Amino acid sequence: MFAVKAMPVNDPSHGFCRDCLGLQRGTGPRCHACGSPRLLRHAELYKLHLAHIDCDAFYAAVEKRDNPDLKDKPVIIGGGKRGVVSTACYIARIHGVRSAMPMFKALEACPEAVVVKPDMEKYVRVGREVRAMMQALTPLVEPISIDEAFLDLDGTERLHGLPPALVLARFAAAVEKEIGITVSAGLSYCKFLAKIASDFRKPRGFAVIGEAEAVGFLAQQPVTMIWGVGKAFAATLEHDGIRSIGQLQRMDRGDLMRRYGTMGSRLYHLSRGQDDRQVSPEHEAKSVSAETTFDTDLGTSADLVPVLRALSEKVSARLKKAGIAGRTVVLKLKTQDFKTKTRNRQLADPTRLADRIFQTGMQLLARETDGTKYRLLGIGVSDLSDDGRADPPDLVDVQSRKRALAEGAIDVLRGKFGRQAVETGYTFGKGRNTRPPEPLDD
C-alpha cells in the first residue's frame, strides 16, 4: 500500500494533496510539497465516512493497461456492427460514444475507434483484485457491479491511522500503482450522495458532498439525478411541470405520494438528501439471465428456438453453480427498431432446470413469433431463492421427471468433458447466427 505518515487532520480547514497526501494549509492552488494541483478541501472532509468507488471506463481501462498501443486511441468495447457498446474510453466518449449505443452509431460518431471484444474472465479477475483492496480497508463493502461498490469507513480511523478521506485517496493511488487502472471516489454522509459525488470529476475524480450543502446542491440538479427516475418517469414528471429537484423540495410528501405512489415518498426523501440505507456486504442478485444479439435479424421459431435452448442451458448452469433457483421466467426480445419486449410467467415453485426454463420460455416466445423479426433474444429467471425447494416432482407432467434425470446426467458428462460434450437436438449444429452476450460497463 501507498505509505502515508499519520498527521493531525482534525482541522476542517486543512485539505490534502491527492498525489503525495500531504496536509495543506491555506488556500494555495498547488501542493506545498509536490506542486500538484490535485488538492482536496471541504468543510466536512474529515467528518464523512460513507464512500462510493467506481472504476473509470473499466473494461476499456483494462484493455489499455494490457496493450500500451491503445493508450492514446479511442477504444470501444463491444462486438460487431450489430452489437452494442459495452463501454468506451473517455477519448471515444468525447466523440459522443456511450454505453448501450448500437455499434453502428458508435462507429459513425467515432470511425477511428479501435473496437475490442469483451474479455469477461479478465475483467472479473481484475474486479476481484480491486474488491480485495477495498475489503482490506473495511469489512463493510457492498458491491454494486463488477467495478463499483459502496464502503462504510466509520470506525476505521484507529486501524489505518488516518480519517476516511485520506484512506480513500491512498486507496485510489494504490489501485493506480498496483493494478494499473484508475478509480473515482465520492464521499458523503449517505449512499445516494456518495454515488452522485463519484460521478462528478471522472476520471481520477474525488468529490465530497457534505450534509450542510446537500439540500442547496440538490435544488440545482435535474430530477433525472434521482435513482429510479429514468426516461419514462422523467417524461411523466416533465408533463407535470417538474424538471428540477428544487421543485420536488417545495412539494408536500402527501401530494407526491398521491401522484406517484411509493415513488412519491422516494422523491420526497431523496430530494432532501435523506437516505438511511446502510452499506450491506451481502448483496444478493435479483435475477440470472443470458442474452445474445444476432448477426442478422431472426423471426421464425426454427431460428429462435435453438438459441432459446442454448441460453436456457447457460442460465441453468449459473443457477446450479450458485445453488439458487428462480420462480419467475422472463423472456426478452429486441425488435429491428430497438424496441424491447419483456414477457414473464411465474411458476408454481422455483426452478434451476434448463428444461423448465426453456419450456416456459417457448410458451412465451410462441406468442411473439408473428412475423416480427428480432435482433436480440434473452431468457432469465427472477424471484431468486435457495435451491433447496426447487423442482419438486410434477404429478401432472410425468415426463418432466425423466427430463430432469436426463438433464442431471448431461450435467455430469459436461462436468467431466466440457460443455460441447453433449448437445440436445435443439442446439446440435444450430444457433450459429449468434455471438456471446455483451455485458455493459457503465
Beta strands, then each sheet from edge to edge (+ up, - down):
strand 1: 15-17
strand 2: 23-24
strand 3: 39-40
strand 4: 50-55
strand 5: 75-78
strand 6: 85-88
strand 7: 114-116
strand 8: 141-145
strand 9: 148-152
strand 10: 183-188
strand 11: 206-208
strand 12: 287-298
strand 13: 324-335
strand 14: 340-351
strand 15: 374-386
sheet 1: 2+ 1- 3+
sheet 2: 8+ 9- 4+ 10- 11-
sheet 3: 6+ 5- 7-
sheet 4: 12+ 15- 13+ 14-
end
